[in-house]
């Protein structure tokens, strides 16, 4: 599953994510079959589901029946499985064709546990049975279970149906053993309106006309898979196809949008070819669709249903009127991520949600690796620093958790989709691959895939195969970084040069943002170091200390290449030597040094101004990614000064002085031979300079916005989003009304959503209030209100949070079930007001179960850290600005 791209960007900036306190590790591999977590009795195991659906989109309901082939493992008079929001009309069981049928004597539904229990008068002996259930269910308006999405298609309004079952929502459509360990095959049929396209995991095998004009569509039987991977979609769709390696690849869109899917289709072809080779196990299904849907979720952007990936339009389609280079990159990344899941997650599935990272961390790492290989012009390898930073922002708080964490409930499973699972997982894999070598790593992954295909695993199953292939002690290091929470910190003492060699002493501690006196945990840390410009050397810091001897003399760079998951804290002289050589470092090492100096400075472990010292040394022609990082950090500082206008003005003057010449250098218009990262930098610079009050940028954005009414070239696709962002950010009432009218009139569902989001970004408090009132309506669509409110929280977190809680019942209906325990804390967690802490505690006490408060605790920790930063660190920044600003 691809987490919401907007949410991740916000969390990266503010250090927010979800998480739980450290808990027990997963069961050992040898015991996993007996000890794997379950919330159901283990007396029955399903092997096949034959499902018949009759959706009624107009009335937001469906009727259905399912015949489940199952094995009774322990004699029992009852069967309990998962069911939510389902009403049963009949239930019966038999031992097979021609055998007596026994109707259930009692059907009991437990809404809290989301289970249904079927009692039988005659006990069921050990053996194989067929359980047939007839029932009805609800079609919702948020992306959970089976849901509808209403959208504008030209002048017409349309409705399409989709399903979203991860993590534990299949039970809303199919009574089932809705846990990843219970794999089974699925045969689906659906009764649908004539002329609409039905899509599922497998190809359609038969379509027949019914007497009432509807059609009965049958799909092929799926491979053995977990319930959360089943998919059904229905609507007025069209489909583009291509073939790679005998597999039919498709992209499904609303009618009229198929041309926007060509890049995604081409990307899918290239990625499938790459993955068939990398994994050593050919993609096993006959087809692989990517279904693009209007609307949005506050929880995810895409979902890896086997053979039928679901993706929101904004994350995959490229409308030439609005698409930017970053949109193109997103489209490729999402395809690469979800297609990686077809192996890591679908073919081989974690036994329980404790090891969710086996799905998400690996898909994230694979998307980055594949993007770097297939689009080297994007320089995606440089994004590794930002990925690591997202993880460490979360991992350095006391409320963090290990990568492998104990999950005890549905809510905890939902909250596990966080930056520890995704970004830390990806970063740890990158470090371990670098440690054992690319070839050994791939050999281990291939062996893992072949050995566990169509089965379930825990993390140690993977480590075992990698260690065999690498002939190196991988498991111990992997355990340190996946079973322990937190961020290692390597302290680097001043270098000693003798006889043309440099010796450095390394000490391992722990980086924490909010536990200054914490006793550090112990990790075995793979370290790569070099004297600047010299050859690299490697060691593993174990037992807390190590020394390294490096060829050559000069400034020493630790974590050269930035593959390690740790902070590097240099002695003052060592840092000063690196700062002097900053302009000559490799780009990725410039970015790593900027990241460490920012985070260590904000935590009080080195001068808070250290980052500004480095930023001031960045040459005008530094790599676009370096300037992207500097601009984003200066914007974060800008927001940290909210409520301190004089100090903020000083910071903004410095930001303008540093960034405006960079924008002047690359210009507002694309050069003929421009590298792709420059286009992304232009977007960033316009956005950040607009936010820090650069009069030239604001004036140019307004000029182009006004001219666009008569001149289509005034606001080309590459500039449209940053220009509109500046306009919306600085909007007055008349401008806000104009944007609102444009949103109402827009015929494209994807562009319409973007325009409604802009209405929530105004700095003006009165306009923010208007956006909040708008969020209560369904004017922009049933999934848009929560997004508008989320955007208001960017400038007005306290206002947005108070409004959301005061309208709790209405807002909760606008959020998919998987997001509910994290959405409200996510709004309040952006605040810098200490009073918000008690508000969040009160909210959690009133609305959240004890096992669903991980995000609330993280939001509180983030506020506490932000308050500390404002009081203890910003004065150091003020002092630096008074000298250098």
SVG drawing of the C-alpha trace seen along z (x, -y; Angstrom):
<svg xmlns="http://www.w3.org/2000/svg" viewBox="-36 -43 91 81">
<polyline fill="none" stroke="black" stroke-width="0.4" points="0.0,0.0 1.2,-3.5 0.7,-5.8 -1.0,-9.2 1.7,-11.3 0.4,-14.5 0.3,-13.0 3.9,-11.8 5.1,-15.2 3.5,-16.8 4.8,-14.3 8.3,-14.7 8.2,-18.5 6.8,-18.3 8.3,-15.1 4.9,-13.4 3.8,-9.8 2.0,-7.1 3.4,-4.6 3.1,-2.4 5.3,-1.8 7.9,1.0 6.4,4.4 7.4,8.0 9.1,9.3 7.5,11.8 7.4,15.5 10.5,17.4 10.3,18.9 10.2,22.5 7.2,21.7 5.3,19.3 2.7,21.8 1.7,22.6 2.1,19.2 1.1,16.7 -1.3,14.2 -5.0,14.7 -8.2,13.1 -10.3,16.1 -10.7,19.7 -8.3,22.0 -10.8,24.9 -11.5,24.2 -9.3,23.2 -10.7,21.9 -9.4,23.2 -11.7,21.6 -14.3,18.9 -17.0,18.9 -18.5,15.4 -21.5,14.1 -22.1,10.3 -25.1,8.2 -24.2,4.6 -26.9,1.9 -25.0,-1.3 -28.0,-3.6 -29.2,-2.4 -25.7,-2.0 -26.2,1.6 -25.4,5.1 -26.7,8.6 -24.4,11.6 -23.8,15.2 -20.5,17.1 -19.8,20.8 -16.6,21.4 -14.7,24.7 -13.1,25.2 -11.4,27.8 -12.5,28.5 -9.3,29.1 -10.9,29.6 -14.4,31.1 -16.8,28.2 -20.4,27.2 -19.7,23.6 -17.7,21.7 -16.5,18.1 -15.2,15.9 -14.9,12.1 -17.9,10.1 -18.6,6.3 -21.8,4.4 -23.3,7.6 -26.8,9.0 -27.2,12.7 -30.4,14.3 -29.3,17.9 -26.4,20.2 -25.9,23.9 -23.1,26.4 -22.5,29.8 -19.7,32.2 -19.9,32.0 -22.2,32.6 -24.9,35.1 -24.2,34.9 -26.9,33.8 -27.2,30.0 -27.3,28.7 -28.8,25.2 -27.3,23.0 -29.3,23.2 -28.1,19.8 -26.3,16.8 -24.6,14.4 -22.9,11.2 -20.4,9.4 -20.1,5.8 -17.2,4.9 -15.1,8.0 -16.3,7.8 -17.2,11.5 -20.1,13.8 -20.6,17.1 -22.7,19.9 -23.9,22.6 -25.0,26.0 -27.2,28.5 -25.0,31.4 -21.3,31.2 -19.0,30.9 -16.3,33.7 -12.9,33.2 -13.0,33.1 -13.8,31.0 -17.1,28.9 -18.9,26.4 -20.3,23.4 -22.9,21.4 -23.9,17.9 -26.5,15.5 -26.3,11.9 -26.5,8.2 -24.1,5.3 -23.6,1.6 -21.8,-0.3 -20.0,-3.2 -18.8,-6.6 -15.3,-6.4 -12.6,-4.0 -13.3,-1.1 -14.9,2.2 -17.1,1.7 -17.5,-2.0 -18.9,-4.3 -17.1,-7.3 -19.2,-10.0 -17.4,-12.1 -17.8,-14.6 -17.2,-13.2 -17.6,-16.1 -21.1,-17.5 -22.3,-14.3 -22.2,-13.0 -21.2,-9.4 -20.8,-6.7 -18.3,-3.9 -17.8,-1.1 -14.5,0.1 -13.2,2.2 -10.5,1.5 -9.7,4.4 -6.4,3.7 -5.8,4.0 -8.9,5.7 -11.9,4.6 -12.7,7.6 -15.0,8.6 -17.3,5.8 -18.0,7.5 -17.2,11.2 -17.7,13.1 -14.2,14.6 -11.1,15.5 -9.9,11.9 -6.3,12.4 -3.2,12.6 -2.3,16.1 -5.5,17.6 -4.8,17.9 -7.3,19.4 -8.4,19.3 -11.3,17.0 -13.8,17.5 -15.9,14.3 -19.0,13.6 -21.0,10.4 -24.4,9.3 -23.9,5.9 -25.7,3.3 -25.2,4.0 -22.6,1.7 -20.5,1.3 -17.0,2.8 -16.4,5.1 -12.8,5.7 -11.3,8.1 -8.0,9.9 -8.4,12.4 -9.6,12.0 -13.3,12.3 -13.9,15.9 -17.6,15.6 -20.3,13.0 -24.0,13.9 -27.1,11.8 -29.8,12.1 -33.6,11.8 -33.8,8.4 -31.1,6.9 -28.3,7.1 -25.2,9.2 -23.6,12.0 -19.8,11.7 -17.6,14.5 -13.9,14.2 -11.2,16.8 -10.2,18.5 -7.4,16.6 -4.2,18.2 -4.0,18.8 -4.0,15.4 -4.9,13.4 -8.4,11.9 -7.1,8.3 -5.8,8.7 -9.2,9.4 -10.6,6.6 -13.8,5.7 -14.5,2.6 -17.5,1.6 -18.3,-1.4 -18.2,-3.2 -14.6,-2.4 -12.2,-2.0 -9.0,0.0 -5.6,-0.3 -3.4,2.8 0.1,4.0 1.8,7.4 5.1,8.2 6.5,11.7 3.1,13.3 1.3,11.1 -1.4,8.7 -0.9,5.3 -3.8,2.9 -4.7,-0.5 -8.4,-1.1 -9.8,-4.7 -13.1,-6.5 -14.2,-7.0 -12.4,-9.8 -9.3,-9.6 -7.5,-6.7 -4.9,-8.9 -3.7,-10.1 -2.7,-6.5 -0.1,-5.9 2.9,-6.8 1.6,-4.5 1.1,-1.7 4.5,-2.1 6.0,-2.2 4.2,1.0 5.7,2.8 9.3,1.7 8.8,2.5 7.3,5.9 10.3,6.9 12.7,5.7 10.9,7.5 10.5,10.8 14.3,10.8 15.1,9.5 12.9,11.8 13.7,14.9 10.0,15.9 7.9,14.8 4.7,12.9 2.2,15.7 -1.2,14.2 -2.4,13.9 -3.0,10.2 -2.1,7.1 -4.4,4.1 -4.0,0.7 -7.4,-0.8 -7.4,-4.6 -10.2,-6.1 -11.4,-9.6 -11.4,-10.9 -8.9,-10.3 -8.2,-8.8 -6.6,-10.2 -4.9,-6.8 -3.5,-5.6 -2.9,-6.5 -2.8,-3.0 -3.3,0.6 -1.6,3.7 -4.6,6.1 -3.1,9.1 -3.6,8.5 -5.8,5.5 -3.9,2.6 -6.2,-0.3 -4.7,-3.8 -6.3,-7.2 -6.1,-9.2 -3.9,-11.9 -1.2,-9.4 -1.1,-7.7 -2.7,-9.7 -0.9,-12.5 -3.3,-15.2 -1.2,-17.3 -3.0,-20.4 -1.6,-20.1 1.0,-17.4 4.5,-18.3 7.8,-16.4 7.0,-15.5 3.7,-14.1 5.5,-11.9 7.9,-10.7 5.0,-9.9 3.2,-7.9 6.2,-5.8 7.0,-5.4 3.4,-4.3 3.5,-1.7 6.9,-0.4 5.8,-0.2 2.5,1.6 4.0,3.9 6.8,4.9 4.0,5.9 2.9,8.5 5.9,10.5 6.6,8.9 3.1,9.1 1.0,11.0 3.0,14.0 4.8,14.1 2.8,12.6 3.7,11.8 2.1,14.2 0.6,11.3 0.7,7.5 3.8,7.6 5.9,8.0 4.0,5.5 7.4,4.1 8.1,7.2 5.4,5.8 5.9,2.0 9.6,1.5 10.6,3.8 8.1,2.3 9.5,-1.2 13.0,0.0 12.2,1.7 10.4,-1.4 13.5,-3.5 15.9,-0.9 13.8,-0.5 13.4,-4.2 17.1,-4.7 17.7,-1.9 15.1,-2.8 15.2,-6.6 18.8,-7.5 18.1,-11.0 16.0,-11.6 18.9,-11.0 16.6,-9.2 19.4,-7.7 19.8,-11.1 16.3,-10.7 17.7,-8.1 18.7,-10.9 15.2,-12.3 13.8,-8.8 16.1,-8.2 15.2,-11.6 11.5,-10.9 12.1,-7.8 14.5,-9.4 12.1,-12.3 9.7,-9.8 12.2,-7.2 14.0,-9.8 10.8,-10.4 10.2,-8.4 6.9,-7.2 8.6,-5.3 8.5,-1.5 10.6,1.2 10.2,2.0 8.9,5.4 6.2,4.7 3.6,6.6 0.1,5.9 -2.8,6.9 -5.9,5.3 -7.3,4.0 -6.6,0.4 -3.0,1.1 -2.6,2.7 -4.0,-0.4 -1.5,-2.6 1.4,-0.4 1.3,-2.0 3.8,-4.7 7.2,-6.0 8.9,-3.4 7.4,-0.6 7.9,-2.3 10.9,-4.7 12.9,-3.0 12.2,0.3 13.5,-0.9 16.6,-2.6 17.6,0.5 17.3,2.7 19.4,0.2 22.1,0.4 22.0,4.2 22.2,4.5 25.2,2.2 26.7,4.3 26.4,7.7 26.6,6.6 24.0,6.3 24.5,9.8 24.3,11.6 21.2,9.6 19.4,10.5 20.4,14.1 18.9,14.2 15.7,12.5 15.3,15.0 15.8,17.9 13.2,16.4 10.7,16.0 11.1,19.5 10.9,21.1 7.9,19.3 5.7,18.7 2.0,18.7 2.9,18.9 3.4,16.7 6.6,15.6 8.2,13.7 11.3,11.5 13.8,14.2 12.8,16.3 14.3,13.6 17.4,13.0 18.1,16.8 18.2,16.8 20.2,13.6 22.8,14.8 23.2,18.1 23.7,16.2 26.1,13.6 28.1,15.9 28.2,12.9 26.5,12.4 23.4,10.5 20.8,11.7 22.4,10.1 22.7,6.7 19.2,7.0 17.8,7.8 19.4,4.8 17.8,2.5 14.4,4.2 13.7,5.4 15.0,2.3 13.5,-1.1 15.5,-4.3 18.3,-5.9 22.0,-5.0 24.4,-7.9 28.1,-7.6 30.3,-10.2 33.4,-11.0 36.5,-12.2 39.1,-14.5 41.2,-12.7 44.8,-11.9 47.0,-11.8 50.3,-9.9 52.4,-8.6 49.8,-9.3 47.0,-7.6 44.2,-9.0 42.9,-7.3 39.5,-8.1 37.8,-6.9 34.1,-6.1 31.6,-5.8 28.1,-4.6 25.3,-6.4 21.7,-7.1 20.0,-10.1 16.9,-11.2 14.9,-14.4 13.1,-14.3 15.0,-12.1 18.3,-13.9 19.4,-11.6 18.3,-8.3 20.7,-5.4 21.5,-4.5 20.6,-1.1 23.3,0.9 23.5,1.7 26.0,3.3 26.4,0.5 28.0,0.9 30.1,-2.2 31.7,-3.4 34.2,-6.3 36.8,-8.1 39.0,-11.1 37.4,-13.6 38.4,-12.5 40.1,-9.4 39.2,-5.7 36.6,-4.3 37.1,-2.0 34.5,0.2 33.9,1.5 31.1,2.6 30.9,0.6 30.1,3.3 30.1,3.0 29.8,-0.8 33.3,-1.6 35.5,-1.2 38.5,-2.8 39.2,-3.1 42.4,-3.8 41.7,-5.6 44.1,-6.1 45.2,-9.7 44.9,-12.7 42.4,-15.5 38.8,-16.1 37.0,-12.8 33.6,-11.9 31.7,-9.2 28.7,-7.5 30.2,-8.2 27.5,-7.5 24.9,-7.8 23.7,-4.2 23.9,-3.9 20.9,-4.3 22.5,-6.4 23.3,-10.0 26.9,-11.2 28.0,-13.7 31.5,-15.1 33.8,-16.8 33.7,-20.6 37.1,-20.6 36.1,-17.6 32.8,-19.3 34.6,-22.6 37.0,-20.8 34.1,-19.2 32.2,-22.5 35.3,-24.0 35.2,-21.3 31.4,-21.3 31.2,-22.5 33.5,-19.7 31.7,-16.8 29.6,-14.4 26.0,-15.6 24.6,-12.8 27.1,-13.5 26.3,-17.2 22.7,-16.2 23.6,-13.8 25.7,-16.5 22.9,-19.0 20.4,-16.5 22.6,-15.6 23.5,-19.2 19.8,-20.2 18.6,-17.4 21.5,-17.4 21.4,-21.2 17.6,-21.2 18.1,-18.6 20.9,-20.6 23.7,-18.2 25.6,-20.8 25.0,-24.5 21.5,-25.0 23.0,-27.3 25.3,-24.6 22.8,-24.0 22.9,-27.6 26.7,-27.5 26.5,-24.8 23.6,-26.4 25.6,-29.5 28.5,-27.6 26.3,-25.9 27.5,-27.3 24.9,-28.7 25.4,-25.8 25.0,-23.1 22.8,-20.2 19.1,-20.9 18.5,-18.3 20.8,-20.2 18.9,-23.5 15.6,-21.6 16.7,-20.4 17.9,-23.8 14.7,-25.5 12.5,-22.9 14.5,-23.3 14.3,-27.1 10.5,-26.8 10.4,-24.5 12.2,-27.2 9.8,-29.8 6.9,-27.9 8.7,-27.4 8.7,-31.2 4.9,-31.4 3.7,-34.0 7.2,-35.6 6.9,-38.2 10.1,-40.1 12.3,-37.0 10.4,-35.4 11.0,-38.4 14.7,-38.1 14.7,-34.4 12.6,-35.2 15.1,-37.9 17.9,-35.3 15.8,-32.7 15.1,-35.2 18.7,-36.2 19.8,-32.6 17.1,-31.3 16.1,-34.1 19.4,-34.0 18.9,-30.3 15.5,-30.9 17.0,-33.7 19.6,-31.3 17.2,-28.6 14.5,-31.0 10.7,-30.6 10.8,-28.9 12.2,-25.5 15.4,-25.5 15.7,-23.2 18.3,-20.9 17.0,-21.2 17.6,-18.2 14.5,-16.8 15.5,-17.7 15.7,-21.4 11.9,-21.3 11.3,-20.0 13.5,-22.7 11.7,-25.4 8.4,-24.3 10.0,-24.2 11.6,-27.6 8.4,-29.3 6.5,-27.7 9.1,-28.5 9.9,-32.1 6.1,-32.8 5.8,-31.6 8.6,-33.7 7.3,-36.8 9.5,-37.3 7.8,-40.3 9.1,-39.4 7.8,-35.9 4.4,-36.9 4.0,-39.6 5.1,-37.3 2.6,-34.6 -0.2,-37.2 0.7,-38.5 0.7,-35.1 -2.5,-34.1 -4.3,-37.2 -2.9,-36.7 -3.9,-33.1 -7.5,-34.1 -6.6,-35.1 -3.1,-33.6 -2.8,-29.9 1.0,-30.1 1.1,-32.4 0.6,-29.5 1.9,-26.3 1.4,-22.9 4.9,-22.9 4.1,-26.2 0.4,-25.9 0.6,-24.2 3.3,-26.5 1.6,-29.6 -1.8,-28.6 -0.2,-27.7 1.2,-31.2 -2.1,-32.7 -4.1,-30.6 -1.7,-31.1 -1.9,-34.9 -5.5,-35.0 -7.9,-37.8 -11.7,-37.2 -12.1,-38.1 -9.3,-35.7 -10.7,-33.0 -14.1,-33.4 -12.5,-33.1 -10.7,-29.9 -13.9,-28.6 -15.8,-29.3 -13.1,-27.6 -13.4,-24.5 -17.2,-24.4 -16.9,-24.8 -14.1,-22.3 -15.2,-19.2 -12.1,-17.0 -12.5,-15.1 -8.7,-15.2 -8.3,-18.9 -11.4,-19.7 -10.0,-18.0 -6.8,-19.9 -8.7,-23.2 -10.8,-22.4 -7.6,-21.6 -6.2,-25.0 -9.2,-26.6 -7.8,-25.3 -4.4,-26.8 -5.2,-30.5 -3.1,-32.3 -6.1,-34.6 -8.0,-33.2 -11.4,-34.3 -10.9,-32.5 -9.6,-29.4 -12.9,-29.5 -14.8,-29.6 -12.9,-26.6 -13.7,-24.7 -17.4,-25.3 -17.0,-24.1 -15.4,-21.0 -18.6,-20.0 -20.4,-19.8 -20.1,-17.3 -19.7,-20.0 -16.3,-18.8 -17.2,-15.1 -17.7,-12.8 -13.9,-12.3 -12.9,-15.9 -14.0,-17.5 -11.4,-15.8 -8.7,-16.8 -9.8,-20.5 -9.7,-20.4 -6.2,-18.8 -5.0,-21.6 -6.4,-24.3 -4.3,-22.7 -1.2,-23.7 -1.5,-27.3 -4.1,-27.0 -3.7,-23.7 -5.5,-24.8 -8.4,-26.3 -8.7,-23.1 -8.5,-20.8 -11.0,-22.7 -13.4,-22.8 -13.0,-19.1 -13.6,-18.0 -16.6,-20.3 -18.1,-18.6 -16.7,-15.2 -19.7,-13.1 -19.8,-14.9 -16.1,-14.8 -15.7,-11.2 -18.1,-10.2 -15.8,-11.8 -12.8,-9.7 -12.2,-6.0 -12.3,-3.8 -8.6,-3.0 -7.8,-6.7 -10.1,-7.6 -7.7,-7.0 -5.0,-9.0 -6.8,-11.8 -7.8,-14.1 -4.4,-13.7 -2.8,-14.5 -4.5,-17.9 -3.7,-18.8 -0.2,-17.4 0.9,-20.3 0.3,-22.8 3.0,-24.6 0.6,-25.6 1.2,-23.6 -2.6,-23.8 -3.2,-21.4 -1.6,-18.6 -4.5,-18.5 -7.0,-18.8 -5.4,-15.7 -5.4,-13.8 -9.1,-14.6 -9.9,-13.6 -8.2,-10.2 -9.9,-9.6 -13.3,-10.3 -13.0,-8.7 -10.2,-6.2 -9.6,-2.8 -6.4,-2.3 -4.8,-0.3 -5.7,-3.1 -3.8,-6.0 -0.4,-5.6 -0.9,-8.5 -2.2,-10.7 0.9,-10.0 3.1,-10.8 1.3,-14.0 1.8,-15.1 5.5,-14.2 5.8,-16.2 4.2,-19.3 6.4,-19.0 9.5,-18.8 8.3,-21.8 7.7,-23.9 11.2,-23.0 12.7,-23.9 11.0,-27.3 12.2,-28.2 15.7,-26.6 16.9,-26.5 15.4,-29.5 17.4,-32.0 20.6,-30.5 19.2,-30.9 18.3,-34.5 21.9,-35.2 23.3,-33.7 20.9,-35.7 21.9,-39.0 25.5,-38.3 25.0,-36.9 21.4,-37.7"/>
</svg>
